[in-house]
Every structure is written in C-alpha cells, then in structure tokens.
Amino acid sequence: MSDSLVTLIVIFVLAMFVGFEVITKVPSLLHTPLMSGSNAISGITAVGAIVVAGGGATTLAAVLGFLAVVMAMINVVGGYLVTDRMLQMFKKKPDDK
Amino acid sequence: MRALLQLAYLVAAACFIIGLRRLSSPATARSGNLISAVGMLIAIVVTLLDQRVVSFQWIILGGLLGAALGAWMARAVKMTAMPQMVAVLNGFGGGASALVAAAEWHRLVQPLQSFPLDTEISIYASTLIGWVTLTGSFVAFAKLQGLLPGQPVLFRGQHAINLLLVLAILGMSGFLLASGTEPSVFIALNVAAFVLGVLLVIPIGGADMPVVISLLNSYSGLAAAAAGFVIGNHGLIITGALVGASGIILTNIMCKAMNRSLANVLFGGVGATASGPGAAGKGGTARETNAEDAAALLAYAQAVVIVPGYGLAVAQAQHQARELADLLAKRGVDVKYGIHPVAGRMPGHMNVLLAEANVPYDKLCDMDSINPQFERTDVVVVVGANDVVNPAARSSPGSPLYGMPILDVDKAANVIFLKRSLNPGFAGVDNELFYNEKTSMLFGDAKESLTKLVGEVKQL
C-alpha cells in the first residue's frame, strides 16, 4: 500500500469524524434542508467530471465526462437553489400577508 | 501548481464544514448554505485551471445544460414533492461518480499499462456505489411520485438474486484486478451494479422512504469519496466523507424513530401483509363528530397541539392548518405543532411544509419537547397521521409498533382525528385511540375538513 493511499485514507476517516460532530448538532427542524444541502455538496464530483471531460483523452472519455458534468451540475445547482428556497421560509415571526 | 489546487480544495472543504455548522440554527442556516455554495464555486473554478484540463467545449456545454436543468427543477418543485426532489438529486450525484470512474478506467486501460492497484480498487468501488445510488434513487423517486406501487414489490428468491448479483460484482472486480483490462467484463460490472440498485430499493415500502432516502444520501457521499480516491483529490474525499456521515446519522435517527433495525427496513418488506390480524373494524365503535362541534371544542380550548402526518402532505393542507392555528391564536388559544421524526416521507418533511405555510419555526416542536406538554393540552388535532400516535407502541408488546417512540396524544384531554377512514396506517395495525372516549373522528379529506373547521371557528 502506497504512502499516498494511506494519506487519502487518513483524510477520509478524519473527515468522517468532523462530519459526525458537525451534523449531530443540526436540529430535526432542519433535517430536510440538511439533506438537500449535503446533497448539493456531494455534487463536488463535478470536479472529477470536469477533469475527465476536459482531459482530451478519447471521444468516449469525453462523452462520459460530458454526461458526468451534466449530472453533477444538476446536483450542485439544483441542490443549492432548492436548499436556499427552503431555508428562506424558516422564519421566527410570520410575515404579514 | 498542483499543491495550490489541493489548497484551494481545502478552502472549499472548509466552506462546506462552516456551511453545515451554520445549519445548527434556522437563523444562520441560509448564510451557511451560501458559504457552502461559494466553496463549491471555488472548487469548480480552480479545477478549470487544472493543467490536465485541455479542452473546454464539453465542460461548458455540460455545465450550462446541467445548471439550467438543476435551476429549473429547484424552482418548479413543490414543497410536498421535496422527498422526490432529493432522491433525484442524489441519483444524479451517484451517477456522476460512476461515470467519472468509468472514464478513468477507459483512460487508464488505453495504453494497456498496468494501473495502480489502489486506483483500480477505488474505480470498482466508485462504480458499484455510484450506479446503486443512481438506480436506487430513481426507484425511490418513482415510488414517491406514484409511478411505481408504493407497496413493497416482493418476489420469490429476491434475496438469493441480490446475493448472487453481489457475488458476481465481487467476482468480476476480482477478475479485473487479477488479470486485466477486458472491456466486456467491466461493462458487465456496470450493468450488474445498475440492476442491483433497482432490486435493493424495490422491496421497500413507501413509509420506509425516510430511511431509504437518508441511506442513499449517505451513498452519494461515499460515491463522491470513492471518486476522490480514483483521481487522488483531497477535496472530494473530505466532502464525500462529510455527506456520508450526514446520511448515516439521519439513517440512524430514522431507524430509531421507527424502532426498527436498518436490516429490517432494507430486507423486511414491512407493509406487504397489511391485511393481517388487527386490521380495521375491530376494537369498538369510534365516535364521529362534525366540523361545528369540533370547531367549538377548539375555539374554547386553552392549549391546542396540531399533529401533522403524511396525510397533510398528500392533501397539501399545510396552509389550511396554519389558517386554523392563526384563527385560534387570535382567540387566545395557545397553538403548537407536534412533529414526529418520521412524519412524512423524509426527515424534517413536515417542518418544511409548515414553514412554507408561514408557520414560525418556534411553534414547531419535536417529539421530545412536545411530549411532556400533552398532559396540559386541551385538544390535539391529528391531521393525516396514525401510527406515530398509536398507544399500542407503549402498551401492547405483541404489536409490530411496540417500542416505537410515539407522540403521547392520548394524554391530552381531547383528541380530534382528521382522517379519511378508520383504516389502519402503514404498519397495518389498528389504532385503539380511535375508540377511546376522548377521541372524536372528523372524516374526510384533510384540506376540506380543515377548511370547514376554519369556517366554523370564524362564525363563533
């Protein structure tokens, strides 16, 4: 097992702990926005998709990369916007309508 | 340059963590989401500067198309349909990870070199998790949307087929690791993972969807982390781990709230035998009430708790519920909402619906804070909920619900059920509370019943 792989695993495990610490503090009130928001974050795969789509390897790789970029961007943009839409509704005092 | 990129990803990951941290309060949550989005923007922009990226036409085309579709979906979706929306977004995240893995595999086998073992393992892991997330999420979407039956779809030998598929996937991965670069085997691996996702979710019933969606949420994070291992990107790994942790925590909370193990939810097929013993029609006579009497009871109460369930979401009655609460509040009644963790089809579903109807969030009480208050409550209005208020969960050890934490509405002085019929809830268990002397039933569609109640209270 290479050193670089060990580094990656260390990063992964520590990040899991950070995740547990941060997310247990989210109240059940906000669990739906938590899901859509963390979902948007998982669209970070867009980064991998961009590298693949722009790598200029073969046509097949470019097509796969293109599809990956489309999916990841739906995930990112849709996730953040819908989370924002939900969060703006949570208010302490009702609006006067 | 490469170090600089990794540092930029670290900044992005820090933004995500801060964003999640700020979700601990509704007051800071919106700005947290913005910070998180800025982190994402940083990550994407620096990736475009990566020297491995040499052509931009596919990226720009795909980026614009994806962003437009995502923005349209986020705008168009109804709050009641949020579980479906999250399922779909999840699925796309997983699919993207699987495609990245496939493209990397294709690139690495091109010059027919032997590629590093750890990269190869990561590729197969990413392929498996990615496709399972994609197809599993879309089956969940179809069930929630009513395109597929909400009941569990069970057939003979289901578990055996799933097991065979898993073994086949492991076998093919092992074959590829040992000997090589056969494209047909890699394609078969992808197909098997694709099918597995469908088969894993299809036997799970509609009311168990909060668990499934949380679990798929976790998978989409793990898929991203696996893709990070494939391309050696720290940002992806950290982020994937965060999302993975979030999904695991939510899955755990949902399972606890249903008093079931994860294995039981995934393989139990609960709800398939809903007509078992204890179904509707037993246990005595329920007292029916009308809107006029119910309105009078509510209007002269001091403390009222509204308990919403999935029926409220189906009838889209959140606005009428708030209207009734406002009218009562004007008369000096103290109105709160008691929300069970698994009410609805995803974690926190009811809170979002009521927030949409402009209910201030300090009126939305979770189970632990509302339960001690029921003894001092004059009237509880249960709107389209059933199993989560069934006292059998406390009192009858033989019941499938036994041990599940419930809202103790039977401790209040009066209970009004707004329900279509006396039919049992998803668990197929009769609710003895229907036949309790302090209970009255107001039959009908939740929205219509609430509208009638509003009308009657206005006349008082």
Chai-1 contact restraints between the chains, C-beta under 6 A:
chainA,res_idxA,chainB,res_idxB,connection_type,confidence,min_distance_angstrom,max_distance_angstrom,comment,restraint_id
A,L5,B,D118,contact,1.0,0.0,6.0,A-B,restraint_1
A,L8,B,F229,contact,1.0,0.0,6.0,A-B,restraint_2
A,L8,B,I237,contact,1.0,0.0,6.0,A-B,restraint_3
A,I11,B,H234,contact,1.0,0.0,6.0,A-B,restraint_4
A,I11,B,I237,contact,1.0,0.0,6.0,A-B,restraint_5
A,F12,B,I237,contact,1.0,0.0,6.0,A-B,restraint_6
A,F12,B,A241,contact,1.0,0.0,6.0,A-B,restraint_7
A,A15,B,I238,contact,1.0,0.0,6.0,A-B,restraint_8
A,A15,B,A241,contact,1.0,0.0,6.0,A-B,restraint_9
A,A15,B,L242,contact,1.0,0.0,6.0,A-B,restraint_10
A,M16,B,A241,contact,1.0,0.0,6.0,A-B,restraint_11
A,M16,B,A245,contact,1.0,0.0,6.0,A-B,restraint_12
A,G19,B,A241,contact,1.0,0.0,6.0,A-B,restraint_13
A,G19,B,L242,contact,1.0,0.0,6.0,A-B,restraint_14
A,G19,B,A245,contact,1.0,0.0,6.0,A-B,restraint_15
A,F20,B,A245,contact,1.0,0.0,6.0,A-B,restraint_16
A,V22,B,L20,contact,1.0,0.0,6.0,A-B,restraint_17
A,V22,B,R21,contact,1.0,0.0,6.0,A-B,restraint_18
A,I23,B,A245,contact,1.0,0.0,6.0,A-B,restraint_19
A,I23,B,S246,contact,1.0,0.0,6.0,A-B,restraint_20
A,I23,B,I249,contact,1.0,0.0,6.0,A-B,restraint_21
A,K25,B,S24,contact,1.0,0.0,6.0,A-B,restraint_22
A,V26,B,L23,contact,1.0,0.0,6.0,A-B,restraint_23
A,V26,B,S24,contact,1.0,0.0,6.0,A-B,restraint_24
A,S28,B,P341,contact,1.0,0.0,6.0,A-B,restraint_25
A,S28,B,D366,contact,1.0,0.0,6.0,A-B,restraint_26
A,L29,B,N351,contact,1.0,0.0,6.0,A-B,restraint_27
A,L29,B,L364,contact,1.0,0.0,6.0,A-B,restraint_28
A,L30,B,L23,contact,1.0,0.0,6.0,A-B,restraint_29
A,L30,B,A29,contact,1.0,0.0,6.0,A-B,restraint_30
A,H31,B,P347,contact,1.0,0.0,6.0,A-B,restraint_31
A,H31,B,G348,contact,1.0,0.0,6.0,A-B,restraint_32
A,T32,B,M82,contact,1.0,0.0,6.0,A-B,restraint_33
A,T32,B,G348,contact,1.0,0.0,6.0,A-B,restraint_34
A,T32,B,H349,contact,1.0,0.0,6.0,A-B,restraint_35
A,T32,B,V352,contact,1.0,0.0,6.0,A-B,restraint_36
A,L34,B,L23,contact,1.0,0.0,6.0,A-B,restraint_37
A,M35,B,V86,contact,1.0,0.0,6.0,A-B,restraint_38
A,M35,B,N217,contact,1.0,0.0,6.0,A-B,restraint_39
A,S36,B,V86,contact,1.0,0.0,6.0,A-B,restraint_40
A,G37,B,N33,contact,1.0,0.0,6.0,A-B,restraint_41
A,S38,B,V243,contact,1.0,0.0,6.0,A-B,restraint_42
A,S38,B,S246,contact,1.0,0.0,6.0,A-B,restraint_43
A,N39,B,L89,contact,1.0,0.0,6.0,A-B,restraint_44
A,N39,B,N90,contact,1.0,0.0,6.0,A-B,restraint_45
A,I41,B,F16,contact,1.0,0.0,6.0,A-B,restraint_46
A,I41,B,T239,contact,1.0,0.0,6.0,A-B,restraint_47
A,I41,B,V243,contact,1.0,0.0,6.0,A-B,restraint_48
A,S42,B,G93,contact,1.0,0.0,6.0,A-B,restraint_49
A,S42,B,S220,contact,1.0,0.0,6.0,A-B,restraint_50
A,S42,B,G221,contact,1.0,0.0,6.0,A-B,restraint_51
A,S42,B,A224,contact,1.0,0.0,6.0,A-B,restraint_52
A,S42,B,V243,contact,1.0,0.0,6.0,A-B,restraint_53
A,G43,B,G93,contact,1.0,0.0,6.0,A-B,restraint_54
A,I44,B,A224,contact,1.0,0.0,6.0,A-B,restraint_55
A,I44,B,L236,contact,1.0,0.0,6.0,A-B,restraint_56
A,I44,B,T239,contact,1.0,0.0,6.0,A-B,restraint_57
A,T45,B,A96,contact,1.0,0.0,6.0,A-B,restraint_58
A,T45,B,S97,contact,1.0,0.0,6.0,A-B,restraint_59
A,T45,B,A224,contact,1.0,0.0,6.0,A-B,restraint_60
A,T45,B,A227,contact,1.0,0.0,6.0,A-B,restraint_61
A,A46,B,I44,contact,1.0,0.0,6.0,A-B,restraint_62
A,V47,B,A43,contact,1.0,0.0,6.0,A-B,restraint_63
A,V47,B,T47,contact,1.0,0.0,6.0,A-B,restraint_64
A,G48,B,V100,contact,1.0,0.0,6.0,A-B,restraint_65
A,G48,B,A227,contact,1.0,0.0,6.0,A-B,restraint_66
A,G48,B,I231,contact,1.0,0.0,6.0,A-B,restraint_67
A,A49,B,A96,contact,1.0,0.0,6.0,A-B,restraint_68
A,A49,B,V100,contact,1.0,0.0,6.0,A-B,restraint_69
A,I50,B,T47,contact,1.0,0.0,6.0,A-B,restraint_70
A,I50,B,I59,contact,1.0,0.0,6.0,A-B,restraint_71
A,V51,B,R52,contact,1.0,0.0,6.0,A-B,restraint_72
A,V52,B,V100,contact,1.0,0.0,6.0,A-B,restraint_73
A,V52,B,A103,contact,1.0,0.0,6.0,A-B,restraint_74
A,A53,B,W58,contact,1.0,0.0,6.0,A-B,restraint_75
A,A53,B,I59,contact,1.0,0.0,6.0,A-B,restraint_76
A,G54,B,V53,contact,1.0,0.0,6.0,A-B,restraint_77
A,G54,B,S55,contact,1.0,0.0,6.0,A-B,restraint_78
A,G54,B,I59,contact,1.0,0.0,6.0,A-B,restraint_79
A,G55,B,R52,contact,1.0,0.0,6.0,A-B,restraint_80
A,G56,B,V54,contact,1.0,0.0,6.0,A-B,restraint_81
A,G56,B,S55,contact,1.0,0.0,6.0,A-B,restraint_82
A,A57,B,R107,contact,1.0,0.0,6.0,A-B,restraint_83
A,L60,B,H106,contact,1.0,0.0,6.0,A-B,restraint_84
A,A61,B,A103,contact,1.0,0.0,6.0,A-B,restraint_85
A,A61,B,H106,contact,1.0,0.0,6.0,A-B,restraint_86
A,A61,B,R107,contact,1.0,0.0,6.0,A-B,restraint_87
A,A62,B,W58,contact,1.0,0.0,6.0,A-B,restraint_88
A,L64,B,L99,contact,1.0,0.0,6.0,A-B,restraint_89
A,L64,B,A102,contact,1.0,0.0,6.0,A-B,restraint_90
A,L64,B,A103,contact,1.0,0.0,6.0,A-B,restraint_91
A,G65,B,A103,contact,1.0,0.0,6.0,A-B,restraint_92
A,F66,B,W58,contact,1.0,0.0,6.0,A-B,restraint_93
A,F66,B,G62,contact,1.0,0.0,6.0,A-B,restraint_94
A,L67,B,L99,contact,1.0,0.0,6.0,A-B,restraint_95
A,A68,B,A96,contact,1.0,0.0,6.0,A-B,restraint_96
A,A68,B,L99,contact,1.0,0.0,6.0,A-B,restraint_97
A,A68,B,V100,contact,1.0,0.0,6.0,A-B,restraint_98
A,V69,B,I59,contact,1.0,0.0,6.0,A-B,restraint_99
A,V69,B,G62,contact,1.0,0.0,6.0,A-B,restraint_100
A,V69,B,G63,contact,1.0,0.0,6.0,A-B,restraint_101
A,V70,B,G62,contact,1.0,0.0,6.0,A-B,restraint_102
A,V70,B,L65,contact,1.0,0.0,6.0,A-B,restraint_103
A,V70,B,G66,contact,1.0,0.0,6.0,A-B,restraint_104
A,M71,B,F92,contact,1.0,0.0,6.0,A-B,restraint_105
A,M71,B,G95,contact,1.0,0.0,6.0,A-B,restraint_106
A,M71,B,A96,contact,1.0,0.0,6.0,A-B,restraint_107
A,A72,B,A96,contact,1.0,0.0,6.0,A-B,restraint_108
A,M73,B,G63,contact,1.0,0.0,6.0,A-B,restraint_109
A,M73,B,G66,contact,1.0,0.0,6.0,A-B,restraint_110
A,M73,B,A67,contact,1.0,0.0,6.0,A-B,restraint_111
A,I74,B,G66,contact,1.0,0.0,6.0,A-B,restraint_112
A,I74,B,L69,contact,1.0,0.0,6.0,A-B,restraint_113
A,I74,B,G70,contact,1.0,0.0,6.0,A-B,restraint_114
A,I74,B,F92,contact,1.0,0.0,6.0,A-B,restraint_115
A,N75,B,L89,contact,1.0,0.0,6.0,A-B,restraint_116
A,N75,B,F92,contact,1.0,0.0,6.0,A-B,restraint_117
A,N75,B,G93,contact,1.0,0.0,6.0,A-B,restraint_118
A,V76,B,M40,contact,1.0,0.0,6.0,A-B,restraint_119
A,V77,B,A67,contact,1.0,0.0,6.0,A-B,restraint_120
A,V77,B,G70,contact,1.0,0.0,6.0,A-B,restraint_121
A,V77,B,A71,contact,1.0,0.0,6.0,A-B,restraint_122
A,G78,B,G70,contact,1.0,0.0,6.0,A-B,restraint_123
A,G78,B,M73,contact,1.0,0.0,6.0,A-B,restraint_124
A,G78,B,A74,contact,1.0,0.0,6.0,A-B,restraint_125
A,G78,B,L89,contact,1.0,0.0,6.0,A-B,restraint_126
A,G79,B,L89,contact,1.0,0.0,6.0,A-B,restraint_127
A,Y80,B,A37,contact,1.0,0.0,6.0,A-B,restraint_128
A,L81,B,A71,contact,1.0,0.0,6.0,A-B,restraint_129
A,L81,B,A74,contact,1.0,0.0,6.0,A-B,restraint_130
A,V82,B,A74,contact,1.0,0.0,6.0,A-B,restraint_131
A,T83,B,N33,contact,1.0,0.0,6.0,A-B,restraint_132
A,D84,B,N33,contact,1.0,0.0,6.0,A-B,restraint_133
A,M86,B,V352,contact,1.0,0.0,6.0,A-B,restraint_134
A,L87,B,A29,contact,1.0,0.0,6.0,A-B,restraint_135
A,L87,B,R30,contact,1.0,0.0,6.0,A-B,restraint_136
A,L87,B,N33,contact,1.0,0.0,6.0,A-B,restraint_137
A,M89,B,A355,contact,1.0,0.0,6.0,A-B,restraint_138
A,M89,B,E356,contact,1.0,0.0,6.0,A-B,restraint_139
A,F90,B,P26,contact,1.0,0.0,6.0,A-B,restraint_140
A,F90,B,A355,contact,1.0,0.0,6.0,A-B,restraint_141
A,F90,B,Y361,contact,1.0,0.0,6.0,A-B,restraint_142
A,K92,B,P360,contact,1.0,0.0,6.0,A-B,restraint_143
A,K93,B,P360,contact,1.0,0.0,6.0,A-B,restraint_144
A,P94,B,N358,contact,1.0,0.0,6.0,A-B,restraint_145
A,P94,B,P360,contact,1.0,0.0,6.0,A-B,restraint_146
A,D95,B,N358,contact,1.0,0.0,6.0,A-B,restraint_147
